């Protein structure tokens, strides 16, 4: 029974299948945050321009 646990633990530590999934998930999260912040900043600037145009129209 002890050798089974040790073999299972050693096999678990040696596998790296899930590593690429985690890396892709972190990369996707980073890209999402960059897009979200860009859209937020751009949206505020566009809103300011529309408010300026709206106030200039009689």
Secondary structure by P-SEA (a helix, b strand, c coil): caaaaaaaaaaaaacccaaaaaaaaaaaaaaaaaaaaaaaaaaaaaaaaaaaaaaacc
